[in-house]
Every structure is written in C-alpha cells, then in structure tokens.
Amino acid sequence: MRQRLKFSVRLVHFRQWTNKKFAVFNSMHRVIKICTLALAYSLVTSPKQGRAQEVDTTQSKVTAIDEVTVQASLLELKSAELGRQVEIVTAAQLQLAPVSSIDELLRYLPNIETQSRGAFGTQADFSLRGANFSQMLVLIDGHKINDPVTGHFNSNIPLTTSEIDRIEVIYGPASSEFGPDAMGGVVNIVTKTFARKLPQNQFDATSKILYGEYNLISADPGIYKVWDKLAVSAGALINKSDGNPLLSGRKNFFNNQTYSGSLAYQLSPNTSVAYRYGYDYRDFNAQWYYSTSRFDSAFETVNRNRHHLQLVHEAGIHKTVLSGSYMATDDKFVFNSSSTANNKTTYGLARLTHQLTFSDKFTALMGAEYNQRAIESNNRGNHNLWHGALFLLVSYKPVSKVVINPSLRADYDEWNKFYLLPQLSLSYAASKKVNLRLAAGKALRIPDYTELYYNNFATHVNPNNRLGNPQLKAESAWNYEAGTDIRILPALWFSTTLFYRQTKNQIDYIAVNSNTITDLTNLTPDANYWRAFNNSKVNTLGLDTRLNYHLRFSSNIQSQFTVGYSYVDIDVNSNAQPLYLLLHSKHLISTSLSLKVFKALLNLTGNYRVRESSQYVATIDRYLKKSYAVWNTSLDYPVLKNNLFINLSVHNVFDMQYSDFVGAEMPGRWMAGGVKFNF
C-alpha cells in the first residue's frame, strides 16, 4: 500500500516515527526546528513502498516540529528548553540538495559561512558568528575531529554521507561541554548506528552516481541493514576530476575518496555498543591555498584514519556513556620542488559521562575527559600535548515555562595550565508560538601546531610564506546572546538571535620583515613574511535571522523555502593589519528552495556574501572580490516509482568568477548528470 500524506494548516507531526518502540526521533535526545530541505523532502516527495502508514496531520493541533528530539548537546533537553540556537540537517538533504559533499551542504545552510578552496569538498573552512576556522568544532557523534596541525582540515571528515543520520549545528559557545575551540559554535554529525536504538528489521540501499565536465566522477553508494539486535552501515564517497583550468595555466585537479563503516549491537535491553571506522583520502592542487608567494606551485595529499567506540547503559534514572576515539592524519604538502612538509598527527579522546534524571524538573550530567594530540613533522618538529577535564551540566525548571541550564568545565593542559569554562542559558516559553532564550559563556582556544611551529624547522622559507610562533598564548572569549523563535503561522517560522563576543589574545597572521625576527635563521634577509601573533582584541557584534515557509498549492505543486541572513560587525583593536579577519562576511544571505511540480523535484540553493573590503595581492596579481553570489541547482525525475531517479546538477549556474581566498580560484559553471536510487 502506498503511503498517503494528508496536509493541514498545522506543521507536520512526524507521527510515523514517534509511535514506535524503537522510534528514530524518540531516541535522538534533543529537539530542534527542521527548517531546510530535509522538511521539504518529507513534504514534497512520496515515501518508499514497504513502510506504508497513513499520516494524518489534522490531529496535530499542538505538537509541531519543535517536539522532534535530537542530540544537540551532552545533556538531554528539548531545544525549546535549551536556551540556545540549534539547527538540523537530515540525510535527505544530502540526497536531494545540489551538492556533492558535506561542506557544500553546510555552505548553503542559514548563518553558516563556508569558505572553500576547491570544488566538490576538496577543502573548506567553516565559520559561525564571525569566528574564524579554528574557533569552532566539528564533531562526529560528539567527538572532536579538528586536527592538531590546522583548522584547515576540519572539512576532511572521515565519514560518508550514506551513514549520516543528521547534522546538528549549535550556534555560540559550547566550551563548557566540549572544551577548547568551541568559541563560535559546533557542527555535530550524528551517524545512524550511534544515534538510536535499533529499529526492527530494516534495509536501505542508496546511491547517487554522476558524470560531469572535466571528467568528473561523483558517487556516494551506501547500505544500512538492521537485524533484531545488530545494525551494520557502510558507504563510500568519491569525487574526482582532472580539474577546471586556472588562470595560472594549471588545472584544479582533485581526487577525494572517503570510506566508512560501522556496526551497533544491543547487548541487552539496557546496554548497547557501537563501533565505527572511517578513512579519508585527498589529493589535490593546492596552489595559493595558504600563501600568496610567487614561488607557490603546491599540491597536497592528506590521509586520515579514525576509530570510534561507544558503550551506553541506561537503567531507570541513570544513563552512562563510555566512549573513545582515535584519529591519525598524514599530510604531505609540496610547496614547490624545493620544499615539502610532511606532517603526521594523532588525536585520541576518552570520555565518561553519567546522567541522572531526577524528575521532569531536574536533570544533571557529570563527566570526565582526557585527550592527547601529537605531531611528527619535518617543518613543525615533534610535539605532544595532553589535556584533561571535569565537567558538570545541570537543567532546572523552577516553574513550568522557565528552564535554567548552568554548566561548568574545569580543564588542565600542559600549555594553558588550569582554567574554568562556565556557561549559563535560560529559556522562557512566552506562549505556544513564542519562545525566548538567553545565554552567556566563556570559551577558550589553544593554538594549533601550525600557529606554533609552522616552517620553524624548515631548511629555508621563501618570502610571503607563513611562520609559526611558539610564544603564543591561548585565545579567550566571553559570549552573550539573546534570541526568539516565533511560529508566525502554522507553516511559517521565524527565528532571530543577537550576539556579542569579546575576544582577547586573538591569534592571526600579520606581515613582518624578516630582519625583525631574531629566533629564526632560515629566512631570506629583508623580506616579508606572515607570522602568527596574539595580535588583537576583537569585539564581535552580530545578528542571525532565518525564515522557513512551506507552501502547498495543490497535491501536485508544493514548495519549501528557507532564507537566512547574518550580519557580523568585527571591531579589531590590533597591533598590525591581520590576515584572516579580513575574510569574514559582513553580510551573508543563504537560501534554499525545493519545488515539486507533479513528479519532478527542483532544488535550488544560493549564497550571497559581502566582505568588509576587497583585496589585491600584487605578487600573484590576484583580486578578492568584496561581494559575490553563487547558485546551484538540481533536478530529479523519477523513472521507477520512487526508487530510481534521473538527476541533472549544475554548480555555479551563472558562471560567477569568485574566490574565498586570494588566488584560490573557485570553478565556474559545472554540469553533471546521472542517476539516484533508493531501495
């Protein structure tokens, strides 16, 4: 029997998932508003056969999207009670959106800035609320994957799209939960085998296979199989091309391959165990990715292996989670024929948490964490740094409409010694349609090995290259925010947040003359270099807004529209002109549209950004525009019920010439076509 959807003037209540014993949404532990293409997927496409169940939303008078639970933080709360801004992306977006990698998807989400250096997920820096690429965390199932060598590897995610259950974005500081580096926010990728108790006997097989210009091959096959107590998931993600031609005469080639697999087993009704392995390989042109030197003819190869083990026990008011992960990254960066950097880094993390749910008014979670990061490098040296922490998170509801969430984390490491990271958030349900929230917290960021030691151990460093500084101090910041979520109409949501951040000891690269550097002897005399310093005190004021609307013209014509606008004003009190602070967007508009017309489904994503100013670098004769707009689109048409689709994708529809970093040219219009299947 084919599933039939009934639409009403109320938002959809995902009843077909919440009434089951092993319900997906019942086991995700958090609540958010789904306000992107994921909701469009459930609204404008027909579910697969074999899972027929009629969904009557006419009875959903009170229950709405914000009662869908997801895992947005270590402590289990509803998002309406969290006092913070949280968003979600589901696996359906990766199948429907005109993107071929996780970082491309994040680029078009509201209020996330993704600065790319290459096409199809080659490399990208993520930014939330004006924080730079090193001031936010990327997590897989709650464990950090930021590399100790550089934040530029944050998008090297050793996980395939087919294994993703959802992506959660936590805006604002999260250091009291996840430790240093969570200054601007957190992107947490939750996988299928780690996200839920096992559903009953399920099998999914999905894939998208595309061929495009410049010999592009893009594929992401994956399977997910559940037996009574065992679940197995595996997938691959491949994007490779000879590359588009560049102004320098080179080609922007890339060969990106990711493979991952996992399993989960229900040991008993109260105890489960899960294990994951991921491998990520990248080989790509890297000219002017990190420098503006005329000697730069770089290419780079990065390999990453990751293991993750988790044990969960739940009994009554108690929930205990013991987890550990280990990640090894091998980076070979060939700057030119006379300069090669080899970096091998490892990062291990172990965490134990215990949650006590005393009542519906009081919940507490306590935990301990230990991590260690190490590097062996021919141009950064050999280093090892360990880090330990204890933390406590509490949620208290003094009255029915008010929730207070204090948290405190005590950290100790060999670099910054002992420090405390407090945080407090508050939510108030003013009415059934309006929720108010406040939050404040302290965050910290420890300098990475690139900022500390880059090129310090190299034989010779060419001018206009970057240099590390072992005298750096940790960055610290106080964050404040106030926001509201409003259901204007049953199918129209609006959210806005005002935030302010005060940062001390901001690390950035500034231009210096080699004659002023006395601790290095491998430089060209009287030449310019970019060296890391605690250069600035930074005050950041900003506004995040987003609007989500679903419009149903008829059963054959429906649409889902999302738009987000971010304003970020950064006041820098610096000793010298910084490098990366100039790259953030002062104004950022991200939008997505899904339109179903009979059987065809059109998806459109757009991104418009305005920087503080344009830039020009004479050494390589390259400009960085002050503003640009890029649009992607895809068209899906079913040829075998709802299992097989023909797909046409166009990246950069209007052939915009643009860069996010000076010299790192992004490709123009790029067309690809192929098939999608889902069984």
Secondary structure, DSSP 4 states (H G I P E B T S, - for coil): ----EE--SSPPP-HHHHSSTT-TGGGS-BB-B--SHHHHHHHHSPPPTT----EEGGG-SS--GGGSB---SSS-B-HHHH-S-EEEEEHHHHHHSS-SSHHHHHHTSTTEEEEESSSTTS-EEEEETT--TTSEEEEETTEE---SS-GGGTT-----GGGEEEEEEEES--HHHH-TT-SSEEEEEEEHHHHSS--SSEEEEEEEEEEEGGGEEEE--EEEEE-SSEEEEEEEEEEEEEEEE-TTS-EEEEEEEEEEEEEEEEEETTEEEEEEEEEEEEEEE-TTSS---TT---EEEEEEEEEEEEEEEEETTEEEEEEEEEEEEEEEEEEETTEEEEEEEEEEEEEEEEEEE-SSSEEEEEEEEEEEEEEEETTTEEEEEEEEEEEEEEEEEEETTEEEEEEEEEEEETTTEEEEEEEEEEEEE-SSSEEEEEEEEEEEE---HHHHHTTTTSS-B-TT-EE--TT---EEEEEEEEEEEEEEETTEEEEEEEEEEEEEEEEEEEEEEGGG--S--SB-TT-EEEEEEEEEEEEEEEEEEEEEEEEESSSSEEEEEEEEEEEEEEEEEESS-BSGGGGSEEEEEEEEEEEEETTEEEEEEEEEEEES--EEETTTTEEE-SEEEEEEEEEEEEEETTTEEEEEEEESTT----EEETTEEPP--EEEEEEEEE-
